[in-house]
Amino acid sequence: MYSRKKKKEMKIYYTCLTVVLTLLLVVSLLISREGNHKYNVLKNVSMTIDKIIMYPFTALNQDKGKKQSESELIQVNKNKELESEIQELKEALELNKTLTEYEPVNATVLSRNRSYWFNTMTIDKGSKSGIEENMAVITKNGFIGKITKVYANASEVKLITSDDLNFKVSVAIRSNGIDYYAIMNGYDAEKGYIKVSGIDKTTVINKGDIVVTSGLGEMFPAGIYVGEVEEITSDKYNLSKTLSIKTKQNFHNIHYVTVLKVKE
């Protein structure tokens, strides 16, 4: 159904068409009186009218072509997204070959709360799969969080990007062949960096140093990659250092994870 604006446009179009046809009739009468030397003028006028008459149909075909192109583009994007998810799953499955002391349980992300997107996520594995609280959750890009709630067929994962100040994880910063222990807690949402604190001011830390899990007081192993030191700042009293850690994980987009379960 045409909109009011469309009907108005079509009315104007057909009014103009009527005027042009009337002019054509007048020109043809003049030509019949003056002879064949006006033939070329008549032909040009006729061609112009043909273009005017065919315009709505040409425009319609162009619009159809445009819509078809848009549809094809959407399908291409969907295919790329599907290929990305398949690759992500393959890479998660590859983790089974490298973790020998723990039994990796691969899981799919079921849901995330839009209001707390960087705090938690729910996965499709729970107590029936042997999942327990405090187990480490990783992806191909490293450590992303730990299990905080367990149900029969699902579990809740607290992400390291959470704004929960009570959520702390012990980490080790490997600098110049030495491991320096600190606490990971906090997230700079503006820059996308994980915060690590509790480092003595005399400790020598360099940009680019690797940060891994320490395994101290946790149910998960030491040495899981977290990220690299991006920024180093001192507190206002210059008594300790705070590190900003850049991870490889895109926390906006996580579909598959691996939970590390201790082998029995």
C-alpha positions as CSV (number, residue, x, y, z in Angstrom):
1,M,0.0,0.0,0.0
2,Y,1.4,3.4,-1.0
3,S,1.9,5.9,1.8
4,R,0.2,9.4,1.5
5,K,3.5,10.9,0.4
6,K,3.9,8.2,-2.3
7,K,0.4,8.8,-3.6
8,K,1.1,12.5,-3.9
9,E,4.3,11.8,-5.8
10,M,2.5,9.5,-8.3
11,K,-0.3,12.0,-8.8
12,I,2.3,14.7,-9.7
13,Y,4.0,12.2,-12.0
14,Y,0.9,11.3,-14.0
15,T,-0.1,15.0,-14.3
16,C,3.3,15.8,-15.8
17,L,3.0,12.8,-18.1
18,T,-0.4,14.0,-19.4
19,V,1.1,17.4,-20.2
20,V,4.0,15.9,-22.1
21,L,1.6,13.7,-24.1
22,T,-0.5,16.7,-25.0
23,L,2.6,18.6,-26.2
24,L,3.6,15.6,-28.3
25,L,0.2,15.6,-29.9
26,V,0.6,19.3,-30.8
27,V,4.1,18.7,-32.1
28,S,3.0,15.8,-34.3
29,L,0.2,18.0,-35.8
30,L,2.7,20.7,-36.7
31,I,5.0,18.1,-38.3
32,S,2.2,16.8,-40.4
33,R,1.8,20.3,-41.7
34,E,5.4,21.2,-42.2
35,G,6.7,18.0,-43.6
36,N,9.3,15.3,-42.9
37,H,12.1,17.8,-42.0
38,K,10.6,17.8,-38.4
39,Y,11.0,14.0,-38.0
40,N,14.2,14.3,-35.9
41,V,12.5,16.6,-33.5
42,L,9.6,14.2,-33.1
43,K,12.0,11.3,-32.5
44,N,13.9,13.1,-29.7
45,V,10.6,14.1,-28.0
46,S,9.4,10.5,-28.3
47,M,12.6,9.1,-26.7
48,T,12.3,11.6,-23.8
49,I,8.7,10.5,-23.2
50,D,9.7,6.8,-23.3
51,K,12.2,7.5,-20.5
52,I,9.6,9.3,-18.5
53,I,7.1,6.5,-18.8
54,M,9.6,3.8,-17.9
55,Y,11.1,5.7,-14.9
56,P,8.9,4.1,-12.2
57,F,9.7,0.6,-13.5
58,T,13.4,1.3,-13.8
59,A,13.5,2.8,-10.3
60,L,11.6,-0.2,-9.0
61,N,14.1,-2.6,-10.5
62,Q,17.0,-0.6,-9.1
63,D,15.4,-0.7,-5.7
64,K,14.9,-4.5,-5.9
65,G,18.6,-4.8,-6.9
66,K,19.6,-2.7,-3.9
67,K,17.5,-4.8,-1.5
68,Q,18.9,-8.0,-3.0
69,S,22.5,-6.7,-2.5
70,E,21.7,-5.8,1.2
71,S,20.2,-9.3,1.7
72,E,23.4,-10.9,0.3
73,L,25.6,-8.7,2.5
74,I,23.6,-9.8,5.6
75,Q,24.0,-13.4,4.6
76,V,27.7,-13.0,4.2
77,N,28.0,-11.5,7.6
78,K,26.0,-14.3,9.2
79,N,28.3,-16.9,7.5
80,K,31.4,-15.1,8.8
81,E,29.9,-15.0,12.3
82,L,29.2,-18.8,12.1
83,E,32.7,-19.5,10.8
84,S,34.1,-17.5,13.7
85,E,32.1,-19.5,16.3
86,I,33.1,-22.8,14.7
87,Q,36.8,-21.8,14.9
88,E,36.3,-20.6,18.5
89,L,34.9,-24.0,19.4
90,K,37.7,-25.9,17.7
91,E,40.3,-23.8,19.6
92,A,38.5,-24.5,22.9
93,L,38.6,-28.3,22.1
94,E,42.3,-28.1,21.4
95,L,42.9,-27.1,25.0
96,N,42.1,-30.7,26.0
97,K,45.4,-31.8,24.4
98,T,47.6,-29.3,26.4
99,L,46.1,-29.5,30.0
100,T,47.3,-32.8,31.5
101,E,46.9,-32.3,35.3
102,Y,43.3,-31.1,34.9
103,E,40.2,-32.5,33.2
104,P,38.9,-29.8,30.8
105,V,35.2,-29.5,30.6
106,N,34.1,-27.6,27.5
107,A,30.9,-25.5,27.9
108,T,28.8,-23.1,25.9
109,V,27.7,-19.7,27.2
110,L,24.0,-19.7,27.8
111,S,23.3,-16.2,28.8
112,R,24.7,-12.8,29.9
113,N,22.9,-10.0,31.7
114,R,23.1,-6.9,29.5
115,S,23.2,-4.7,32.7
116,Y,26.1,-6.6,34.1
117,W,27.7,-7.8,30.9
118,F,31.3,-7.7,32.2
119,N,30.4,-9.2,35.6
120,T,29.0,-12.7,35.1
121,M,27.9,-15.3,32.5
122,T,26.0,-18.5,32.7
123,I,27.3,-21.7,31.1
124,D,25.6,-25.0,30.2
125,K,27.6,-27.3,32.6
126,G,26.9,-27.8,36.3
127,S,27.3,-30.3,39.1
128,K,26.2,-33.2,36.9
129,S,29.4,-32.6,34.9
130,G,31.5,-32.4,38.0
131,I,31.7,-28.6,38.1
132,E,32.4,-27.0,41.5
133,E,32.8,-23.5,42.9
134,N,36.1,-21.7,42.5
135,M,37.2,-23.8,39.4
136,A,39.1,-21.8,36.8
137,V,37.4,-20.8,33.6
138,I,39.5,-20.2,30.5
139,T,39.4,-19.7,26.7
140,K,42.1,-20.0,24.1
141,N,43.2,-16.5,25.2
142,G,43.8,-17.4,28.8
143,F,42.1,-17.0,32.2
144,I,38.7,-15.2,32.2
145,G,37.1,-16.0,35.5
146,K,36.0,-18.7,38.0
147,I,32.9,-20.6,38.9
148,T,30.9,-18.9,41.7
149,K,27.6,-20.7,41.6
150,V,26.7,-24.2,40.6
151,Y,23.4,-25.8,39.6
152,A,22.6,-29.2,38.3
153,N,23.0,-28.4,34.6
154,A,24.4,-24.8,34.6
155,S,27.0,-22.7,36.4
156,E,27.6,-19.0,36.9
157,V,31.0,-17.6,36.0
158,K,32.4,-14.5,37.7
159,L,34.6,-12.7,35.1
160,I,37.9,-11.0,35.9
161,T,36.3,-7.8,34.4
162,S,33.8,-7.8,37.2
163,D,33.3,-4.6,39.3
164,D,33.0,-6.7,42.4
165,L,35.8,-5.5,44.7
166,N,35.5,-8.7,46.8
167,F,36.5,-10.8,43.8
168,K,40.2,-11.3,44.1
169,V,42.6,-13.6,42.3
170,S,46.3,-14.2,43.1
171,V,48.6,-13.7,40.2
172,A,52.3,-13.7,39.4
173,I,54.1,-11.1,37.3
174,R,57.1,-12.6,35.6
175,S,59.7,-10.0,35.3
176,N,63.4,-10.6,34.5
177,G,63.1,-14.3,35.3
178,I,61.5,-13.7,38.7
179,D,57.8,-14.2,39.8
180,Y,56.3,-11.3,41.8
181,Y,53.0,-12.1,43.5
182,A,50.1,-9.6,43.6
183,I,46.3,-9.5,43.7
184,M,44.1,-9.0,40.6
185,N,41.0,-7.1,41.5
186,G,39.3,-4.3,39.5
187,Y,38.6,-3.4,35.9
188,D,39.1,-0.2,34.0
189,A,36.1,-0.3,31.7
190,E,37.2,2.8,29.8
191,K,40.5,1.4,28.8
192,G,39.6,-2.3,29.0
193,Y,42.5,-3.1,31.4
194,I,42.5,-5.5,34.4
195,K,43.9,-4.0,37.6
196,V,46.6,-5.7,39.7
197,S,47.6,-4.2,43.0
198,G,49.7,-5.0,46.1
199,I,53.2,-4.6,44.5
200,D,55.9,-3.0,46.6
201,K,57.3,0.3,45.2
202,T,60.8,-1.2,45.0
203,T,59.7,-4.1,42.8
204,V,61.0,-3.7,39.3
205,I,58.2,-4.3,36.8
206,N,58.4,-3.6,33.1
207,K,55.8,-2.9,30.4
208,G,55.2,-6.1,28.5
209,D,55.9,-8.4,31.5
210,I,53.6,-11.5,31.5
211,V,50.9,-12.0,34.1
212,V,49.7,-15.5,35.0
213,T,47.7,-17.1,37.8
214,S,49.8,-18.0,40.8
215,G,47.6,-20.9,42.0
216,L,48.0,-19.8,45.6
217,G,44.9,-20.5,47.7
218,E,42.9,-21.5,44.6
219,M,41.5,-24.7,43.1
220,F,43.0,-24.0,39.7
221,P,46.6,-24.3,38.5
222,A,49.4,-21.8,38.4
223,G,50.7,-20.5,35.1
224,I,47.4,-19.7,33.3
225,Y,48.0,-16.7,31.0
226,V,46.1,-13.6,32.1
227,G,47.8,-10.8,30.0
228,E,50.7,-8.4,29.8
229,V,51.6,-5.3,31.7
230,E,50.5,-2.2,29.8
231,E,50.7,0.6,32.4
232,I,52.5,1.1,35.8
233,T,51.4,3.7,38.3
234,S,52.2,4.5,41.9
235,D,49.7,5.3,44.7
236,K,49.4,8.8,46.0
237,Y,51.8,8.0,48.9
238,N,54.3,6.3,46.6
239,L,54.2,3.1,48.7
240,S,53.0,0.6,46.2
241,K,52.4,0.1,42.5
242,T,49.3,-0.7,40.5
243,L,49.4,-2.4,37.1
244,S,47.1,-2.2,34.2
245,I,46.9,-5.5,32.4
246,K,46.0,-5.9,28.8
247,T,44.4,-9.3,27.9
248,K,44.0,-11.0,24.6
249,Q,40.4,-11.9,25.3
250,N,37.5,-9.9,23.8
251,F,35.1,-9.8,26.7
252,H,32.4,-8.4,24.5
253,N,32.2,-11.7,22.6
254,I,32.6,-15.1,24.3
255,H,30.7,-18.1,23.2
256,Y,32.7,-21.1,24.4
257,V,34.7,-21.7,27.5
258,T,36.6,-24.5,29.3
259,V,36.3,-25.2,33.0
260,L,39.4,-26.8,34.6
261,K,38.4,-29.7,36.8
262,V,40.9,-31.5,39.0
263,K,41.4,-35.1,37.8
264,E,40.2,-37.7,40.3
